[in-house]
Amino acid sequence: MRRVAGSKQPPPQAQLTPIERVRLAREATRPQTLDYIEGLVRDFCEIHGDRRYADDQAIVAGLGYMGRVPVAIAGHQRGRSTAERLRRNFGRAHPEGYRKVARVFELAERFSLPIITFIDTQGAEPGIGAEERGQAEAIAANLVLMARLTVPVIACVIGEGGSGGALALGVANRVLMQENACYAVITPEGCAAILWRDGGQEKIADAAAALKLSAPELMRLKVIDEIVPEPEGGAHRDPSAAVKLVGTAISRHLSKLSRMKPADLRRDRESKFAAVGNYFLLSDNTLA
């Protein structure tokens, strides 16, 4: 990983609009899952295949050590070169990718290993082949599995977290999010196309604002538990520093969660997600 110099000085990160954060989250040179594994995990042993159909390279999963702690790792990998992006399907996982993740989660549960996930995808693969092989069922099975785990689970949104494809790795005791990452049920482009039938930049920016997808907004809504700062200008400008900042946050939370009993970890996760969301009553006593 190397520091990337930019000719144009970006605006202060605290002043970025939601759509500007989306663009930073999609930056091609931003650190990806394999970069975090390289910088934080030693003796990583990657696991391939779902034992049913194929090995989905949009997902990297395996076992390794963070310091002296054995951990299970899973994350999306978008790729950088055109060839790698095509091979990894731009980080859009197929059902076999989520079933590979489930294999690693089950191993972690069996051997009492903490789980670390890295989220970076616009969403799950929407093609007909993925649907025929049970995309929705694979994602749903992961949600159920993660909810029932009795080991510590930490999810890190390191780029773009989109839809169920992201949530399939996101049911965690602690959800960390980098300062310029984004996390939402749909992309701003998809939202604008559905709501306004308009793919123009103005409507896309409006959609990004309405989705409340930035880290500060999600922190206020209690969807995430910590905002991990990035180097000035974004994680892609100093990948090594960005990796260290994420590693420090993971280690801090892992240390606290590791002191909890297995049953308490499960209850903690259930309580966290049950408490997400706000509602209020309209004048006719209907919910909004």
C-alpha positions as CSV (number, residue, x, y, z in Angstrom):
1,M,0.0,0.0,0.0
2,R,1.3,3.4,-0.9
3,R,0.3,7.0,-0.2
4,V,-1.6,8.5,-3.1
5,A,-0.9,12.2,-3.8
6,G,-3.6,14.3,-5.2
7,S,-3.2,17.5,-7.2
8,K,-6.5,19.0,-6.0
9,Q,-7.0,19.6,-2.3
10,P,-10.4,18.1,-1.2
11,P,-12.7,20.0,1.1
12,P,-12.5,19.4,4.8
13,Q,-14.1,16.0,5.6
14,A,-16.5,17.5,8.1
15,Q,-18.0,19.7,5.4
16,L,-18.6,17.0,2.8
17,T,-22.1,16.4,1.5
18,P,-23.6,12.9,1.4
19,I,-23.0,12.5,-2.3
20,E,-19.4,13.6,-1.9
21,R,-18.9,10.9,0.7
22,V,-20.4,8.3,-1.7
23,R,-17.8,9.3,-4.3
24,L,-15.0,8.9,-1.7
25,A,-16.5,5.5,-0.6
26,R,-16.3,4.4,-4.3
27,E,-12.7,5.6,-4.8
28,A,-10.9,2.8,-6.7
29,T,-7.7,3.1,-4.7
30,R,-9.4,3.0,-1.4
31,P,-8.1,0.1,0.8
32,Q,-10.1,-3.1,0.4
33,T,-10.6,-6.3,2.4
34,L,-7.3,-7.9,1.3
35,D,-5.5,-4.7,2.2
36,Y,-6.9,-4.9,5.7
37,I,-6.0,-8.6,6.0
38,E,-2.5,-7.9,4.8
39,G,-2.0,-5.1,7.3
40,L,-3.8,-6.5,10.3
41,V,-3.9,-10.3,10.1
42,R,-1.0,-12.8,10.1
43,D,-1.0,-16.4,9.0
44,F,-4.2,-15.9,7.0
45,C,-5.6,-19.1,5.6
46,E,-8.2,-18.4,3.0
47,I,-11.2,-20.7,2.6
48,H,-12.6,-21.3,-0.9
49,G,-16.0,-22.5,-2.1
50,D,-19.4,-23.2,-0.6
51,R,-19.3,-27.0,-1.0
52,R,-22.4,-26.7,-3.2
53,Y,-21.7,-24.8,-6.4
54,A,-18.5,-22.7,-6.8
55,D,-16.0,-20.3,-5.2
56,D,-17.3,-16.7,-5.4
57,Q,-14.3,-14.4,-5.5
58,A,-16.4,-11.4,-4.6
59,I,-16.0,-12.7,-1.1
60,V,-12.7,-13.3,0.8
61,A,-13.1,-15.5,3.9
62,G,-10.8,-17.4,6.1
63,L,-8.9,-17.7,9.5
64,G,-5.9,-15.9,10.9
65,Y,-4.5,-14.1,13.9
66,M,-4.9,-10.5,14.9
67,G,-2.0,-10.1,17.2
68,R,-2.2,-13.3,19.3
69,V,-6.0,-13.7,18.9
70,P,-7.2,-16.3,16.4
71,V,-10.1,-14.8,14.4
72,A,-12.4,-15.5,11.5
73,I,-12.4,-13.0,8.7
74,A,-14.9,-12.3,5.9
75,G,-15.3,-9.4,3.5
76,H,-16.2,-8.1,0.1
77,Q,-13.4,-7.6,-2.5
78,R,-14.2,-5.3,-5.4
79,G,-10.8,-5.5,-7.2
80,R,-8.8,-2.7,-8.8
81,S,-7.8,-3.6,-12.4
82,T,-10.4,-4.2,-15.0
83,A,-9.6,-7.9,-15.1
84,E,-9.7,-8.3,-11.3
85,R,-13.0,-6.4,-11.0
86,L,-14.6,-8.6,-13.6
87,R,-13.3,-11.7,-11.8
88,R,-14.6,-10.5,-8.5
89,N,-17.8,-9.2,-10.0
90,F,-17.2,-5.7,-8.6
91,G,-17.7,-7.1,-5.1
92,R,-21.3,-8.2,-5.8
93,A,-21.5,-11.6,-4.2
94,H,-23.5,-14.6,-5.5
95,P,-25.3,-17.0,-3.2
96,E,-22.2,-19.2,-3.1
97,G,-20.3,-16.3,-1.7
98,Y,-22.7,-15.9,1.2
99,R,-22.7,-19.6,1.8
100,K,-18.9,-19.5,1.9
101,V,-19.2,-16.8,4.6
102,A,-21.6,-19.1,6.5
103,R,-19.0,-21.9,6.4
104,V,-16.5,-19.6,8.1
105,F,-19.1,-18.3,10.6
106,E,-20.0,-21.9,11.6
107,L,-16.3,-22.7,12.1
108,A,-15.9,-19.7,14.3
109,E,-18.9,-20.7,16.4
110,R,-17.6,-24.3,16.7
111,F,-14.1,-23.1,17.9
112,S,-15.2,-20.0,19.8
113,L,-13.4,-17.6,17.4
114,P,-14.3,-13.9,17.2
115,I,-15.5,-12.8,13.8
116,I,-14.4,-9.7,11.9
117,T,-16.2,-8.7,8.7
118,F,-15.4,-6.0,6.1
119,I,-18.3,-4.5,4.2
120,D,-17.7,-3.0,0.7
121,T,-20.4,-3.7,-1.9
122,Q,-23.1,-1.9,-3.8
123,G,-25.3,-4.9,-3.1
124,A,-25.7,-8.6,-3.9
125,E,-25.5,-9.9,-7.5
126,P,-29.0,-9.3,-9.0
127,G,-28.7,-11.5,-12.0
128,I,-31.0,-14.3,-12.9
129,G,-28.4,-17.0,-12.2
130,A,-28.0,-15.8,-8.7
131,E,-31.7,-15.7,-8.2
132,E,-32.1,-19.2,-9.5
133,R,-29.4,-20.5,-7.1
134,G,-31.2,-18.9,-4.1
135,Q,-29.8,-15.5,-3.5
136,A,-32.5,-14.3,-1.2
137,E,-32.4,-17.5,0.8
138,A,-28.6,-17.4,1.2
139,I,-28.7,-13.8,2.5
140,A,-31.6,-14.6,4.9
141,A,-29.8,-17.7,6.2
142,N,-26.7,-15.5,7.0
143,L,-28.9,-13.0,8.9
144,V,-30.4,-15.8,11.0
145,L,-27.0,-17.4,11.5
146,M,-25.3,-14.2,12.6
147,A,-28.1,-13.3,15.0
148,R,-27.7,-16.6,16.8
149,L,-23.9,-16.6,17.1
150,T,-22.4,-16.7,20.6
151,V,-19.0,-15.3,19.7
152,P,-18.0,-11.6,19.3
153,V,-18.8,-10.2,15.9
154,I,-17.4,-6.8,14.7
155,A,-18.5,-5.5,11.3
156,C,-16.5,-2.7,9.6
157,V,-18.0,-0.7,6.7
158,I,-14.9,0.3,4.8
159,G,-16.4,1.6,1.6
160,E,-19.9,1.3,0.2
161,G,-22.4,-0.8,2.2
162,G,-25.4,-1.5,0.1
163,S,-28.7,-3.4,0.7
164,G,-28.9,-7.1,1.9
165,G,-25.6,-7.8,0.2
166,A,-24.0,-5.7,3.0
167,L,-26.3,-6.7,5.8
168,A,-25.5,-10.4,5.2
169,L,-22.1,-9.6,6.8
170,G,-23.4,-6.9,9.1
171,V,-25.4,-8.4,12.0
172,A,-22.7,-7.7,14.5
173,N,-22.3,-6.7,18.2
174,R,-20.4,-3.6,17.0
175,V,-20.7,-1.9,13.7
176,L,-17.8,0.4,12.8
177,M,-17.8,2.7,9.9
178,Q,-15.1,4.7,8.3
179,E,-15.6,8.4,8.2
180,N,-16.2,8.6,4.4
181,A,-17.9,5.3,3.9
182,C,-21.6,5.0,3.2
183,Y,-24.3,2.4,4.3
184,A,-27.8,2.3,2.9
185,V,-30.6,0.0,1.6
186,I,-30.0,1.2,-2.0
187,T,-27.6,3.2,-4.0
188,P,-28.5,6.9,-4.6
189,E,-28.7,6.2,-8.3
190,G,-31.2,3.4,-7.7
191,C,-33.2,5.5,-5.2
192,A,-33.4,8.4,-7.7
193,A,-34.5,6.1,-10.5
194,I,-37.3,4.6,-8.4
195,L,-38.6,7.8,-6.7
196,W,-38.3,10.3,-9.5
197,R,-37.6,8.3,-12.6
198,D,-34.7,10.6,-13.0
199,G,-31.0,9.6,-13.1
200,G,-29.7,13.2,-13.2
201,Q,-26.9,14.3,-10.8
202,E,-29.2,16.7,-8.9
203,K,-31.7,13.9,-8.1
204,I,-29.0,11.5,-7.2
205,A,-27.6,14.0,-4.7
206,D,-31.1,14.6,-3.3
207,A,-31.4,10.8,-2.9
208,A,-28.1,10.5,-1.1
209,A,-29.2,13.2,1.4
210,A,-32.6,11.6,1.9
211,L,-31.1,8.1,2.5
212,K,-29.1,9.3,5.6
213,L,-26.2,7.1,4.4
214,S,-23.2,8.9,5.8
215,A,-21.4,7.9,9.0
216,P,-22.4,11.0,11.0
217,E,-26.0,10.5,10.2
218,L,-26.0,6.8,10.9
219,M,-24.2,7.5,14.2
220,R,-27.0,9.8,15.2
221,L,-29.6,7.2,14.3
222,K,-27.6,4.6,16.3
223,V,-27.3,2.3,13.3
224,I,-23.5,2.2,13.8
225,D,-21.4,2.2,17.0
226,E,-18.3,4.1,16.1
227,I,-17.0,6.4,13.3
228,V,-13.4,5.5,12.4
229,P,-11.5,8.6,11.3
230,E,-9.6,8.6,8.0
231,P,-6.5,10.3,6.9
232,E,-7.0,13.8,5.5
233,G,-8.6,13.6,2.1
234,G,-9.8,10.0,2.5
235,A,-8.5,6.5,3.1
236,H,-7.1,6.2,-0.4
237,R,-4.6,9.1,0.2
238,D,-2.8,7.1,3.0
239,P,-4.0,3.5,2.9
240,S,-1.5,2.3,5.6
241,A,-2.7,4.9,8.1
242,A,-6.3,4.1,7.3
243,V,-5.6,0.4,7.9
244,K,-4.0,1.1,11.3
245,L,-6.9,3.3,12.4
246,V,-9.4,0.6,11.6
247,G,-7.2,-2.0,13.3
248,T,-7.0,0.1,16.5
249,A,-10.8,0.4,16.6
250,I,-11.3,-3.3,16.1
251,S,-8.8,-4.3,18.8
252,R,-10.5,-1.9,21.3
253,H,-13.9,-3.4,20.8
254,L,-12.7,-6.9,20.5
255,S,-11.0,-6.6,23.9
256,K,-14.3,-5.5,25.5
257,L,-16.5,-8.1,23.7
258,S,-14.1,-11.0,24.5
259,R,-14.9,-10.5,28.2
260,M,-18.6,-11.1,27.7
261,K,-20.2,-14.6,28.2
262,P,-21.5,-16.3,25.0
263,A,-25.1,-16.0,25.9
264,D,-24.6,-12.3,26.7
265,L,-23.0,-11.7,23.3
266,R,-26.1,-13.1,21.6
267,R,-28.4,-11.0,23.7
268,D,-26.3,-7.9,23.2
269,R,-26.6,-8.3,19.4
270,E,-30.3,-8.9,19.6
271,S,-30.9,-5.9,21.7
272,K,-28.7,-3.7,19.5
273,F,-30.8,-4.4,16.3
274,A,-34.1,-4.4,18.1
275,A,-33.4,-0.8,19.3
276,V,-32.5,0.5,15.8
277,G,-35.0,2.9,14.2
278,N,-37.4,5.6,15.3
279,Y,-41.1,6.2,14.7
280,F,-43.8,8.7,15.7
281,L,-47.6,8.8,15.6
282,L,-49.5,10.9,13.1
283,S,-52.6,12.8,14.1
284,D,-54.8,9.8,13.0
285,N,-52.7,7.5,15.2
286,T,-51.0,5.8,12.3
287,L,-47.3,5.1,12.4
288,A,-44.7,7.1,10.4
